[in-house]
Amino acid sequence: MIFGALWRYIAGLFLKWIVGLFVGTTLLAFLIDVLEVLRGNVDRPEVSYLDIVAVSALRIPLVTEQILPFAVLIGSIAAFLALSRRSELVVTRAAGLSVWQFAGPGLLVALAIGVFATTVYNPAVTAMRMESDRIAAAAFGSVASILSESSSEAWLRQSTPEGEAIMSVEGIADAGRTILEPTFWVFDESGRLARRVEAVIGTLEDDRWRLAEAVETDLTGVRTPHALYDLPTLLTPDQVRERLSSPDAVSFWRLPDTISQAAASGLPPYRFRLQFHVLLSRPLLLASMVLIAATVSLGMARSGHLGRMILGGVVAGFVLYVITEIARDLGSEGLVPAALAAWAPGVVATLFGVTMLLYREDG
């Protein structure tokens, strides 16, 4: 009974610090984003403050999702420091509890947050981001958010009554209904290239792309400008958004279908497969943050080196961030398997934390 109450108390302390830091950082990012949007639309009186607040409030959660591991790391350090300053760590050690027993509640909290963030929070914030883009397009009268990355990565194969066409775009908006600077390579029924069509912007209308300020180039190199150019398509806005948008704009539950669709279209699904494994590995990564926090804080807390403890946490977080980004870059290009690129940082951080704790506390 006593140990159960102690576990609940420590778990509550970890949850309070982690959630508090995450919410505080989210609010700060929200205020900064509101000011940036206000500054960019200061000369447009038709844009209301309510629209600006709504756009920022709906898109910021997807951005701050990336800082969750650091919130867990810093929050865990703060929780260990709070336990140490109130001599609660000394009491628990005197009662015969090992470092694994009083770090256990923090690990469970981190795992629970990771599962919640992957299965509930991620789908919610991707839906909020789509609504933010819709409000922005209606309120600002322009494409307010580019979801896709560079055109070298945004490729899509589609079927037309004439044959197949391969398209590349610089960006998409309005939930897949609008494409920016598209280029189409149109093939005939025998699979031979027939023409190339470039445009400034394209809009999906029923069963066709309506391209504005288009230029058609035939096989002889003759260029023919068109104010409007219609190209048949069988694509839907959801298919365009899921196949051409950046991976973090697709929710966790829709990623498997997106991966299958990309592979069926003959396109490399590396980025989407990587994102799927990144979300799957998130609970392990967050748990490793607690272990690293215990490693950098417990020993220094005893000696009173608060500044060194905070610096150690920042350095550990930065090193892990660099390793994670390098692994993701390799995985997004298909140079290493997506599962390895996504799971390796969490596994390495966990092994490092366990090894250091064994050395310092048990060894």
C-alpha positions in Angstrom: 0.0 0.0 0.0 2.8 2.4 0.9 4.8 1.7 -2.2 1.6 2.0 -4.3 1.0 5.5 -2.9 4.6 6.4 -3.4 4.4 5.3 -7.1 1.3 7.4 -7.6 2.9 10.4 -6.0 6.1 10.2 -8.1 4.1 9.5 -11.3 1.9 12.6 -10.6 5.0 14.7 -10.1 6.5 13.6 -13.4 3.2 14.1 -15.2 2.9 17.6 -13.7 6.3 18.7 -14.8 6.2 17.2 -18.3 2.7 18.4 -19.2 3.4 21.8 -17.6 6.5 22.3 -19.7 4.8 21.1 -22.9 1.8 23.3 -22.4 3.9 26.3 -21.5 6.1 25.9 -24.6 3.0 25.4 -26.8 1.5 28.7 -25.5 4.7 30.5 -26.1 4.9 29.2 -29.6 1.3 30.1 -30.2 1.9 33.7 -29.1 4.9 34.0 -31.3 3.0 32.6 -34.3 0.1 35.0 -33.7 2.4 37.9 -33.7 4.1 36.7 -36.9 0.7 36.3 -38.7 -0.4 39.7 -37.5 2.8 41.3 -38.8 2.4 39.7 -42.2 -1.2 40.9 -42.5 -1.0 44.3 -40.8 -2.0 46.0 -44.1 -5.0 43.8 -44.7 -8.0 45.2 -42.6 -10.3 42.6 -44.0 -8.5 39.8 -42.0 -10.0 39.5 -38.6 -8.1 38.8 -35.4 -10.4 35.8 -34.7 -9.2 34.2 -38.0 -5.6 34.8 -37.1 -6.0 33.3 -33.7 -7.9 30.3 -35.1 -5.2 29.6 -37.7 -2.4 29.8 -35.2 -4.2 27.8 -32.6 -5.0 25.0 -35.0 -1.6 24.7 -36.6 0.7 25.2 -33.6 0.0 21.7 -32.0 1.5 19.9 -35.0 4.6 22.0 -34.7 5.1 21.6 -31.0 4.6 17.8 -31.3 8.3 17.8 -32.3 9.3 19.2 -28.9 7.6 16.5 -26.9 10.8 14.5 -26.3 12.6 17.6 -24.9 9.6 18.4 -22.7 9.9 14.9 -21.3 13.7 15.2 -20.8 13.6 18.6 -19.1 10.4 17.8 -17.1 12.0 14.6 -15.8 15.1 16.5 -14.7 12.9 18.9 -12.9 11.0 16.1 -11.2 14.2 14.4 -10.1 15.5 17.7 -8.8 12.2 18.4 -6.9 12.4 14.9 -5.3 16.1 15.6 -4.3 15.6 19.0 -2.9 12.8 17.8 -0.6 15.1 14.9 0.5 12.5 12.4 -0.8 15.1 10.6 -2.8 17.1 10.1 0.4 14.1 8.7 2.2 13.2 6.3 -0.6 16.8 5.1 -0.8 16.8 4.6 3.0 13.6 2.6 2.7 15.4 0.2 0.5 14.2 1.3 -2.9 16.6 1.2 -5.8 17.0 3.8 -8.6 14.9 1.6 -10.8 12.0 1.6 -8.4 11.7 5.4 -8.0 12.4 5.9 -11.7 9.8 3.4 -12.6 6.8 5.7 -12.3 8.5 8.2 -14.6 9.1 5.5 -17.2 5.5 4.5 -17.1 4.3 8.1 -17.4 6.7 8.6 -20.4 5.4 5.3 -22.1 1.8 6.3 -21.5 2.4 9.8 -22.9 4.1 8.3 -26.0 1.2 5.9 -26.7 -1.3 8.7 -26.3 0.7 11.1 -28.5 1.0 8.5 -31.3 -2.6 7.1 -31.2 -4.7 10.1 -30.2 -2.7 13.4 -30.3 -1.1 12.9 -33.7 -4.4 12.2 -35.6 -6.0 15.1 -33.7 -3.3 17.7 -34.6 -3.2 16.6 -38.3 -6.9 17.2 -38.5 -6.5 20.5 -36.8 -3.8 21.5 -39.3 -6.1 20.7 -42.2 -8.8 22.9 -40.7 -6.2 25.6 -40.2 -5.3 25.5 -43.9 -9.0 25.7 -44.8 -9.6 28.7 -42.6 -6.4 30.4 -43.8 -7.4 29.9 -47.5 -10.8 31.4 -46.9 -9.7 34.3 -44.7 -6.5 35.3 -46.4 -7.7 34.6 -49.9 -4.4 32.9 -50.8 -2.5 29.7 -50.2 -1.5 30.1 -46.6 0.3 26.9 -46.0 2.5 24.7 -48.2 2.3 21.1 -46.9 4.6 19.4 -49.3 8.4 19.6 -49.4 10.5 20.3 -52.5 9.3 19.3 -55.9 12.1 16.7 -56.2 10.2 14.7 -53.5 6.6 15.5 -54.5 5.9 13.1 -57.5 2.7 11.3 -58.3 1.6 9.0 -61.1 -2.1 9.2 -62.2 -4.2 7.6 -64.9 -6.0 9.5 -67.6 -8.3 8.4 -70.5 -5.3 9.0 -72.8 -2.9 6.9 -70.8 -0.8 7.7 -67.8 0.6 11.0 -66.6 3.4 11.7 -64.0 3.1 15.0 -62.1 5.5 16.9 -59.8 4.5 19.9 -57.7 6.2 22.5 -55.6 3.4 22.4 -53.0 -0.2 21.7 -52.2 -2.9 23.5 -50.3 -6.6 23.5 -49.6 -6.5 19.8 -48.4 -5.2 18.6 -51.8 -7.5 20.6 -54.1 -4.8 23.0 -55.1 -1.3 22.3 -56.5 1.4 24.9 -57.0 3.7 25.1 -60.0 2.8 21.6 -61.3 4.5 19.9 -64.2 2.8 17.0 -66.0 4.5 14.4 -68.3 1.6 12.9 -70.3 2.1 9.5 -72.0 -0.1 7.9 -74.7 -1.8 4.5 -74.5 1.4 2.8 -75.7 3.4 4.3 -72.8 5.4 6.8 -75.0 5.8 10.4 -73.9 3.3 12.6 -75.7 3.8 16.1 -74.2 4.7 18.1 -71.1 2.5 20.6 -69.5 3.7 23.2 -67.0 1.5 25.7 -65.0 1.6 28.2 -62.3 -1.3 26.7 -60.3 -3.8 23.9 -60.7 -7.2 23.2 -59.1 -8.9 19.9 -58.9 -12.4 20.1 -60.3 -14.5 16.9 -60.5 -12.6 14.7 -62.9 -10.0 17.1 -64.2 -7.1 19.4 -63.3 -7.8 23.0 -64.3 -4.4 24.5 -64.9 -3.9 28.3 -64.9 -1.2 30.0 -67.0 -0.2 26.7 -68.5 2.5 26.0 -71.2 2.2 22.9 -73.4 5.4 21.5 -75.0 5.2 18.8 -77.6 7.9 16.3 -78.7 9.3 18.8 -81.2 9.8 21.4 -78.5 7.1 23.7 -79.7 5.6 25.6 -76.7 1.9 26.6 -76.7 0.7 28.9 -73.9 -2.8 28.5 -72.5 -4.7 30.8 -70.1 -6.6 27.7 -68.9 -5.7 24.0 -69.6 -7.8 21.0 -68.6 -6.2 17.7 -67.9 -8.4 14.6 -67.1 -7.7 12.8 -63.8 -9.1 10.1 -61.6 -7.5 11.5 -58.4 -9.4 12.7 -55.4 -8.3 15.5 -53.0 -7.6 13.0 -50.3 -5.3 11.0 -52.6 -3.5 14.1 -53.6 -3.0 15.3 -50.1 -1.9 12.0 -48.7 0.5 11.2 -51.5 2.1 14.6 -52.0 2.0 16.2 -48.6 4.8 15.9 -46.1 4.6 12.8 -43.9 3.8 14.7 -40.7 0.6 16.0 -42.4 -0.7 12.4 -42.5 -2.2 11.0 -39.3 -0.8 7.8 -37.8 -3.8 5.7 -38.6 -3.8 6.7 -42.3 0.0 6.2 -42.9 -0.3 2.4 -43.7 -2.8 3.2 -46.5 -0.6 6.1 -47.7 2.4 3.8 -47.8 0.5 1.2 -49.9 -0.9 3.8 -52.3 2.6 5.3 -52.8 4.1 1.9 -53.5 1.2 1.0 -55.9 1.8 4.3 -57.8 5.5 3.3 -58.3 6.7 6.0 -56.0 9.2 5.5 -53.2 7.3 5.5 -49.8 10.5 6.0 -47.8 9.4 9.2 -46.1 5.9 7.9 -45.1 7.3 4.5 -43.9 9.9 6.4 -41.8 7.2 8.6 -40.3 5.2 5.5 -39.4 8.1 3.9 -37.5 9.0 7.3 -35.9 5.5 7.4 -34.4 5.6 3.7 -33.4 9.0 4.2 -31.6 7.9 7.4 -29.8 7.0 5.6 -26.5 10.5 4.1 -26.3 12.1 7.4 -27.2 10.2 9.2 -24.4 11.1 6.5 -21.9 14.8 6.9 -22.8 14.5 10.6 -22.0 13.6 9.6 -18.4 16.6 7.4 -18.2 18.9 10.1 -19.5 17.4 12.6 -17.1 18.1 10.2 -14.2 21.6 9.7 -15.5 22.5 13.4 -15.6 20.5 14.5 -12.6 20.8 12.0 -9.7 24.5 12.2 -9.2 24.8 15.9 -9.7 21.8 16.5 -7.4 23.6 14.9 -4.5 26.6 17.2 -5.1 24.5 20.3 -5.5 25.8 21.1 -9.0 22.5 22.5 -10.4 24.0 24.4 -13.2 26.0 21.4 -14.4 22.9 19.2 -14.2 20.9 21.5 -16.4 23.8 21.8 -18.8 24.1 18.1 -18.9 20.5 17.7 -19.8 20.7 20.2 -22.6 23.8 18.6 -24.0 22.3 15.2 -23.9 19.1 16.4 -25.6 21.1 18.2 -28.3 23.3 15.1 -29.0 20.2 12.9 -29.3 18.5 15.4 -31.5 21.5 15.5 -33.9 21.6 11.7 -34.0 17.9 11.5 -34.6 18.0 14.0 -37.5 20.9 12.2 -39.2 19.1 8.9 -38.9 15.9 10.3 -40.3 17.7 11.9 -43.2 19.2 8.6 -44.1 15.9 6.8 -43.7 13.9 9.4 -45.7 16.3 8.8 -48.7 16.1 5.1 -48.4 19.8 4.7 -47.6 19.0 2.7 -44.5 15.8 0.8 -43.6 13.1 3.0 -42.2 12.7 0.8 -39.1 16.4 1.1 -38.3 16.5 4.9 -38.8 13.4 5.4 -36.6 14.1 3.0 -33.8 17.9 3.3 -33.5 18.0 6.7 -31.6 15.5 5.4 -29.0 17.3 2.1 -28.6 20.7 3.7 -28.3 19.5 6.3 -25.8 17.8 3.6 -23.7 20.9 1.4 -23.7 23.1 4.5 -22.8 20.7 5.4 -19.9 20.5 1.9 -18.5 24.3 1.4 -18.7 25.1 4.7 -17.0 22.6 4.0 -14.2 23.9 0.5 -13.7 27.5 1.9 -13.5 26.6 4.8 -11.1 24.0 3.2 -8.9 24.7 -0.5 -8.9 28.2 -0.8 -9.9 
